[in-house]
């Protein structure tokens, strides 16, 4: 397995990104693997590597690069405060040029199949981002997964559940139980919006799993995490693999 750190230039700075792909054969379908609020850390690195080992070229960018040098965040009060501020810099609008820069980088690597469709997987704050990618790049994005995605339903005019009309991708949600950032009531709203938009989708409600259940850590729920892996592998295989 090839795992390396690369620095990708964008209009707003230099985006530290981690690149994963098998050593041989290829080229492999591209998957954008978008970090959660705690940022890139060993648990997410292991997950990106696990996905790549199934036959994908995976890019995981540090999405806070506009306002912070690359770093891992801890759980101190200071880190939590800084992280909350940085989260405001990550939006559905600026993920588009970031994705374009990532794909431009991938096009220079013979192990990446940038001519084909791509997939995107987002965790926590990146759940809305994969929806934005599918909405804005419908001709390119064929499969997206939101894993314990946060703030998917709200009252703003540009709320993710209100911007589904151009999505051609197959969509998967792994919805955490008892999640203040994505409630059961909001699941029902999203479900109705997806049906109305005619989206090919699936929502799994993960009973007993807290927000953040997928990566290793305090909230890890093994059964639900493994279920999300099964769903994501099948989703990508159907659409890009």
C-alpha positions in Angstrom: 0.0 0.0 0.0 1.3 3.5 -0.9 0.5 6.1 1.7 2.1 9.5 1.3 1.6 13.1 2.2 1.4 15.6 -0.6 0.9 19.4 -0.7 -1.7 20.6 -3.2 -1.8 24.2 -4.3 -5.2 25.9 -4.5 -6.4 29.4 -5.0 -6.5 29.8 -1.2 -3.3 28.2 -0.1 -1.6 24.9 0.2 -3.8 21.9 1.1 -2.0 19.1 2.9 -3.5 15.9 1.6 -2.9 12.2 2.2 -2.8 9.9 -0.8 -3.5 6.1 -0.6 -3.5 3.5 -3.3 -2.3 -0.1 -3.9 1.2 -0.5 -5.1 0.5 -2.5 -8.2 -1.9 -2.7 -11.1 -4.3 0.2 -11.5 -5.4 2.7 -12.4 -8.0 2.8 -9.6 -11.3 4.7 -9.2 -10.9 7.9 -7.2 -12.6 8.4 -3.9 -12.4 11.7 -1.9 -12.4 10.9 1.8 -13.4 13.9 3.8 -12.4 14.4 7.4 -14.6 14.9 10.4 -14.4 17.9 12.8 -11.5 16.4 14.9 -9.4 16.5 11.7 -7.0 13.9 10.2 -5.6 11.5 12.8 -4.4 7.9 12.9 -8.0 6.5 13.1 -9.0 8.2 9.8 -5.6 7.3 8.2 -6.3 3.7 9.0 -9.8 3.9 7.5 -8.6 5.6 4.3 -5.9 2.9 3.9 -8.5 0.2 4.4 -10.7 1.6 1.7 -7.7 2.0 -0.7 -6.7 -1.6 -0.1 -10.0 -2.7 -1.7 -8.9 -1.1 -5.0 -9.3 2.6 -4.9 -7.2 5.7 -5.2 -8.1 7.7 -2.1 -7.4 11.3 -1.3 -7.9 12.7 2.2 -7.4 16.5 2.4 -6.9 18.7 5.5 -9.9 20.9 5.1 -8.9 23.5 7.6 -5.9 24.6 5.5 -7.3 28.0 4.7 -7.0 29.1 8.4 -4.5 26.7 10.0 -1.3 24.8 9.2 -1.7 21.1 9.2 -2.0 19.6 12.6 -3.8 16.9 14.6 -6.2 18.2 17.2 -6.5 16.9 20.7 -9.4 17.1 23.2 -8.2 20.0 25.3 -10.5 23.0 25.8 -8.2 25.1 23.7 -8.2 22.6 20.8 -11.9 22.3 21.0 -12.4 26.1 20.8 -10.0 26.4 17.9 -11.6 23.6 16.1 -15.1 25.1 16.4 -13.8 28.3 14.7 -12.1 26.4 11.9 -15.2 24.4 11.2 -16.8 27.6 10.0 -14.3 27.8 7.2 -15.4 24.5 5.7 -18.4 25.1 3.4 -20.3 23.6 0.5 -19.0 26.4 -1.7 -15.3 26.0 -1.0 -15.3 22.2 -1.2 -15.8 22.5 -4.9 -12.5 24.2 -5.8 -10.8 21.9 -3.3 -12.2 18.9 -5.1 -11.2 20.3 -8.5 -7.6 20.8 -7.1 -7.6 17.2 -5.8 -8.7 15.8 -9.1 -6.1 17.9 -11.0 -3.5 16.4 -8.7 -4.9 12.8 -9.2 -4.7 13.3 -13.0 -0.9 13.4 -12.7 -0.8 10.0 -11.1 -1.0 6.9 -13.3 -2.6 5.0 -10.5 -5.7 7.2 -10.5 -8.5 6.8 -13.0 -9.6 10.4 -13.4 -11.5 9.7 -16.6 -14.2 7.7 -14.8 -16.7 8.6 -12.2 -15.7 9.3 -8.6 -17.0 8.6 -5.2 -16.9 10.7 -2.0 -17.3 9.8 1.6 -17.8 12.4 4.4 -17.9 12.1 8.1 -19.6 14.5 10.6 -19.2 18.0 9.2 -18.3 16.6 5.8 -21.7 14.9 5.4 -23.1 18.1 3.8 -20.0 18.5 1.7 -20.4 15.2 -0.2 -24.0 16.3 -1.0 -22.6 19.6 -2.3 -20.1 17.8 -4.5 -22.9 15.6 -5.9 -25.1 18.6 -6.5 -22.5 20.7 -8.1 -20.6 18.0 -10.1 -23.4 15.6 -11.1 -21.6 14.5 -14.2 -18.6 13.4 -12.2 -19.8 12.2 -8.8 -21.5 8.8 -9.0 -21.6 7.7 -5.4 -21.6 9.5 -2.0 -21.8 8.4 1.6 -22.5 10.6 4.6 -21.4 8.8 7.8 -22.9 10.3 11.0 -23.2 13.5 9.0 -24.0 16.7 10.9 -26.3 19.6 10.2 -27.8 18.0 7.1 -31.2 19.6 7.8 -31.7 23.3 8.8 -33.8 26.3 8.1 -31.4 28.1 5.9 -32.2 28.6 2.2 -29.1 26.6 1.2 -29.7 23.8 3.6 -28.3 20.4 2.3 -31.8 18.8 2.2 -33.1 21.7 0.1 -30.4 21.2 -2.6 -30.9 17.8 -4.0 -32.3 18.5 -7.4 -29.2 18.0 -9.6 -27.8 14.9 -7.8 -27.3 11.9 -10.1 -25.2 9.9 -7.6 -26.4 7.1 -5.5 -26.6 8.4 -1.9 -26.0 6.6 1.4 -26.6 7.9 4.9 -25.4 6.1 8.0 -27.5 8.0 10.6 -26.4 7.9 14.2 -28.8 7.3 17.0 -29.5 10.1 19.6 -27.4 12.6 17.6 -28.0 16.3 18.4 -26.4 17.3 15.1 -28.7 15.0 13.1 -31.9 14.0 15.0 -34.4 11.3 14.2 -36.9 14.0 13.2 -34.4 15.5 10.8 -33.9 12.0 9.3 -37.6 12.0 8.4 -37.2 15.4 6.7 -34.2 14.3 4.7 -36.0 11.0 3.8 -39.0 12.9 2.4 -36.7 15.4 0.5 -34.8 12.5 -1.1 -38.0 10.8 -2.2 -39.4 14.0 -3.6 -36.2 14.6 -5.6 -36.2 11.1 -7.0 -32.8 10.2 -5.6 -31.5 6.7 -5.5 -30.6 6.4 -1.8 -30.5 4.4 1.4 -30.6 5.5 5.0 -29.5 3.2 7.8 -30.5 4.3 11.3 -27.7 3.1 13.6 -29.6 2.1 16.8 -27.4 2.5 19.8 -24.5 4.2 18.0 -23.5 7.7 19.0 -22.3 10.5 16.6 -18.7 9.6 15.7 -19.3 5.8 15.9 -17.3 4.9 12.7 -13.6 5.7 13.5 -11.8 4.1 16.4 -12.1 6.2 19.5 -14.3 6.8 22.6 -17.5 6.6 20.6 -16.6 3.7 18.4 -19.4 1.1 17.8 -17.9 -1.9 16.2 -21.1 -3.5 14.8 -22.4 -0.2 13.3 -18.9 0.7 12.0 -18.6 -2.6 10.2 -22.1 -2.2 8.8 -21.1 1.2 7.4 -18.1 -0.4 5.8 -20.3 -3.1 4.1 -22.6 -0.4 2.7 -19.8 1.9 1.5 -18.0 -1.0 -0.3 -21.1 -2.1 -2.0 -22.1 1.5 -2.9 -18.7 2.2 -4.5 -18.5 -1.2 -6.3 -21.9 -0.6 -7.9 -21.2 2.9 -9.1 -17.4 3.3 -9.7 -15.6 0.1 -8.9 
